[in-house]
Amino acid sequence: MSAIDTLTTPLGGPTLAQERRLVTSIPGPRSQQLLERKAAAVAAGVGHTAPIEAVAAGGGVIVDADGNSLIDLGSGIAVTTLGNAHPKIVEAVQAQVAQFTHTCFMVSPYESYVAVAEALNRITPGDHVKKSALFNSGAEAVENAIKIARKFTKKQAVVAFDHGYHGRTNLTMGLTAKAMPYKSGFGPFASEIYRAPMSYPYRDGLTGAEAAKKAISIIEKQVGADNLAAVIIEPIQGEGGFIVPADGFLPAIVDWCRANNVVFIADEIQTGFARTGAMFASELFGIVPDLITAAKGIAGGLPLAAVTGRAEMMDASHAGGLGGTYGGNPIACAAALAAIDAFENDGLLERAREIEAILKDRLTALQAVDGRVGDVRGYGAMVAAEFVDAETGEPDAALTVAVAKACIAEGVIVLTCGTYGNVIRFLPPLAIPDELLHEGLDVVAAALAAA
Ligand SMILES: *Cc1c(COP(=O)(O)O)cnc(C)c1O
């Protein structure tokens, strides 16, 4: 059986026909009703991309309350990497939920939490001794990685990068680069956060070594290694626009951190767990982070996050300094163990690379005939197209929004991103059949031609 067969084997949930099917306009009447209730009951700040009421999902589709079947090229923001309601996840969750739902690991420990920690220590890059701690969300993992780095180094400052995204809590808003929509009006932000320039080959024209030299010079002059606890960076930036740093950039930053007693944190919340065709994107750049934050793809959609890293750093905190009521919930841990089993044993790294080949073939073919596709970049099932004015090369956010909206109206869910709002990111579930991925990209091409 190929990876794709394993992924779409029906067992309960994902028996859905793998097809794009529009029986109403989007939104249909049932979805419209829910959106009206949402507008009345849910805080306006909680937005949505696709105006539908989701009722089922599996493989590469999401079905709405009106019976439309939409192609899913977003995986709920890189979460349902295995495909929704993957049989292994469903089975593990059902067994655990009938056994016990919560004890609080800090009150009465249980085996699955420890097993998740052991698995993370094993599958993250580097063969040094590692330990892990589990949390509920990506932002919470980032907060804890910063706590751990400060406690270990006895220093306070943190450097994050241009275009970086690290979450929506107070500390992580401070680390996040983009004001609108993530930070605007929500300050004041935590102190001792500094920003360095990211390597962005399409726009800065610098080699990795040149970009690293520029970033390190700013860090040394504006912060000083003696004050700096940690550098945090996404090996491939997610919300910032799937920015892939130039070769040599990340290794140079890691080397500088190591020489200066600064903790190097790789935020792999979006890039982790086979998404990029490697288990973690750090491997693509040959770097070994001191600490890694993980979430999104870790547990098939159940809320779980982790910090994994050097044992001496992870052990720097006094007992009771790390944790939380729900962190490492047993149902989420059962799901994570099933997911990690699938990531390791079901050929998913290869599957992500197959998807990369399809995405890059199709998108570079578009780029060759349409000057508005300025750049195509990424790895695995994490590939983006950056849209620009064909004459000036300036970011074209209006075109990007128009294409994304047209795709959704035609039954293909795509997500945008980028500091300039001019990037469409493709994050399909690895369970998507090739034909459906091609059909989704046909729709994107037609939407671009019409825009
Ligand atoms: C999504 C994301 C976060 C925040 O995760 P939440 O679970 O939404 O808190 C942090 N860092 C990166 C790189 C992300 O993609």
PDBQT file of the ligand as one rigid body, heavy atoms in Angstrom, charges set to zero:
ROOT
HETATM    1  C1  LIG A 501       0.635  29.081  14.760  1.00  0.00    +0.000 C 
HETATM    2  C2  LIG A 501       1.965  29.458  15.220  1.00  0.00    +0.000 A 
HETATM    3  C3  LIG A 501       2.207  29.857  16.547  1.00  0.00    +0.000 A 
HETATM    4  C4  LIG A 501       1.097  29.990  17.573  1.00  0.00    +0.000 C 
HETATM    5  O1  LIG A 501       0.452  28.782  17.796  1.00  0.00    +0.000 OA
HETATM    6  P1  LIG A 501      -1.008  28.778  18.509  1.00  0.00    +0.000 P 
HETATM    7  O2  LIG A 501      -1.289  27.336  18.732  1.00  0.00    +0.000 OA
HETATM    8  O3  LIG A 501      -1.936  29.441  17.535  1.00  0.00    +0.000 OA
HETATM    9  O4  LIG A 501      -0.858  29.553  19.765  1.00  0.00    +0.000 OA
HETATM   10  C5  LIG A 501       3.502  30.151  16.915  1.00  0.00    +0.000 A 
HETATM   11  N1  LIG A 501       4.520  30.047  16.039  1.00  0.00    +0.000 NA
HETATM   12  C6  LIG A 501       4.337  29.674  14.769  1.00  0.00    +0.000 A 
HETATM   13  C7  LIG A 501       5.506  29.554  13.855  1.00  0.00    +0.000 C 
HETATM   14  C8  LIG A 501       3.053  29.385  14.305  1.00  0.00    +0.000 A 
HETATM   15  O5  LIG A 501       2.859  29.039  13.022  1.00  0.00    +0.000 OA
ENDROOT
TORSDOF 0
